[in-house]
Amino acid sequence: MGESGKYPVVSVTTDIVVFSVFGAKLNVLLIERGREPFIGQWALPGGFIHSDEGLEDCARRELKEETGVSGIYLEQLFSFGAPERDPRGRVITVAYLALVPPDRVSPRGGSDARRAEWFGVDDLPRLAFDHHGIIATGRERLIAKLGYSTIAFQLLPQEFTLSEVQTVHEIVRGRRLDKRNFRKSILALDVLRETGRRRAEGSHRPAMLYELAHPGTVVIVR
């Protein structure tokens, strides 16, 4: 409390870093802002919290209003509160990490967003606010969690092959992985079940299709 006996006026927003793997790269969902500040620039979906809602409720509402995306994996990422991060005043944002499987990558603009589009994380346009840094933090979190959780499966469709699981890991990590060791470690997690169906992959014999034993759940494995 300052000498005046009053607290400073601080606003709270949520911003959502939505990742998906398709087109052989890691992509992030951005919206084109339809109002000031930074009108016409690309930014993360997000907005101000309502007085009667929680942080995650705000994040899910803003994501649906601005992109049409809903019902996906979401976890709190980090808080960003640099004094000059928003020209409208003192605004603290609580960022969320969200993951979308490749069969659900058709967003649409809405609310105060002119449009919503996917961009490769290594080929981003100029962004509003401090959103470059927020995306970088989200990417670091995702890479880290690949090593100790089952979060990668949130980037896959309901049914998938082990080759597709490995491809997601390799794209996000940015390096190749040994096929035999990777498959052994994935199956040892005991979170998959065979569907009994197979899918052809190139000239190889059809590969077994798997699904998560508990969809929507991320398990910490060490």
N, C-alpha and C positions, 0 to 999 in steps of 0.2 A: 504494500500500500504506500503511495507517495505522500508527500507533505500535504497535498490538498485533501487527502482522505478519500479519494476516488480512484477506482480501478480504471485502467485504460480500456477503451472500446476495442474489442477483438472479435473478428468474425471467423467462422469455421466453415471450411468446404471439404468435400471429398473429391479425389481424382482417382481414376481407375486405369491401371496399366493392363490392357487386355492383350495377351499373346496368343498366337496360333502358329502352327507349323504346317505350311503348304508351299508348293512351288519350290521345294528343296531349300527353304530358308525359314528363319524365325521372323514373324511379322507382328506388328503392333497396330492396334486399331486407333485411329485418330478421327477427330471431327473438325470441320471447318467452322470457325466461330462466326455466328451471325449477328453479333453485337459487340460494342466496345466493352472493355479494352481489347485491342488486338483483333478487331473485326477483320475477317477474311483470312486470318492466319490459322494454321493447324494447331491443334491442342489435344490433350487427353480429354476424354469425356469426364464430366464432373460438374459440381455446382455447390451452392450454399445449402447448408443443412437447415431443415425446418425446425421450429421450436418444439414440435411434438414428435420427432423421430430420432432414432438412434443412428449411429455412424454407418453401420452396415446397411441399414434400411435406406439411408440417403444414397449410398453408393449404388445400391441395386436400382433405386428409383431413377437416378440420373442416367445410369447406363441404359436402362430401358427407354427412357424418354428421348435421349439423344441419339441412340443407335439402333433401338429395337431389339437389342440382345438381352436375354434374360435366362434364368434357370441354369447358370453355369457356376463352376467352382470359383470361389472368391475367398481371399484371406487378407487380413490387414498387413500392410507392408511397412510403412514408416511415416513419421510426421515431419513436415517441412515448414519451417517458420522463420526464415530469414526476414528481417524487418522490411526490406524493400522488394520482396518477391512479387507483390501485387500492387499496381498503381492506384487501386481503389482504396487502399488503406492497409491497416494491420490485419492480415488474413493468414491464418494457419490452416494448412491443408493436411488431412489424414489420407494418405494414399493406400490404395488397395491393389493387390495382384489378382488378376483373373485369367482363366485359361479356357480357350474355346477349341473343341475338336474340329478337324478340317471339314466335316460334313455340316457344319453350322456357321459358315463364314460369309454369310450374306447380310451385312448390316444395312441400315437405312437411316438417313438423317431425320431429325425431328426436334421438337422443342426449339431451343435457341441455336441449334446446330444446322447449318445449311446442308451439309452432307457428311457421311461417315465413310471412310475408306481405310483399307489396309496398306501399310508401308513396311518394307523390309527394315529391320532395326539398324542395318548398316547403310541405309540410304534414306535417311529421314529428311524431310523439308525443314525450313526454319520453323521453330515452334514458339508458341506464346509462353509467358511466365517462365518458370524454371523447369519446364517439362522435359527437357533433354536430360537433366540430372535425375529426375524421378524415373524416367524410363531406364536409365543406366542402373539405378538402384534395383529396380524390378528385375532386370536381366541378371544382375549379380545374385539376387535371392533365388531365382529360378535355377541357375547353374549350381549353386550351392546345395539346394534341396534335392537335386538329382542324385547326389551322393549319399543321402541318408534317408530318403523317403520314396514313396511310390507316386510322387506328384506328376511324373511324366505321363502316366496313363490318362490324366485329365486332358492331354493334348491329342488323344487318339479317339477314333470312333468306337462305338459299342463293341464291335468285333474287330480283331486285328491279328496280324501274324507277328511272330517274334522278330522277323526282319523289319517290320514297321516300327516296333518298339525300339530296336537298335538305331534305326534311321533318325527317330526323334531325338534320342540321346546324342547322337553324333552331330546333328544340326545345331542343337542348343549349346553343346559343349564346344563345338568348333573343331573337333578332331575325330579321327577314326578310332574304332574300338575293336579289339580282338573278338571275332564272332563266337568261338567256342566258349571262352571265359565269360563273355557277356551273357550268353544264353544260360549258362550254368548258374550264374548269380541271379538272374531274373527268375528262373524257375524255383530256385531255393527260397525265394521270398514267400512262397506258398500263398499268393494272393490271386492267382489265375485259375481258371478252370477251362478245360477244353469244351468247345461247343459241339464237337462231333462233325463239324463241317470243315471243308477245305477250300482254298482259293488258289488258282494258278498264279505263279509269279514268274514271268518271263518264260524261259525254256526249261525251267526246273519243274520237278514234280509238284503237284498242288501242295501248299503248305497248310498246316493245321491252323484253324482260327480259334482264338482264345477270347475270353471276356473276363472282366473283373468279378471276383466272387462277391465283392461288396461295392458296387458302383457308387461313385460320388464321395468315397472315403479315401483320404490320404493317410497312409500308415507310415510311422517313423520306424525305420528298420535297423537303427543302431543308435 
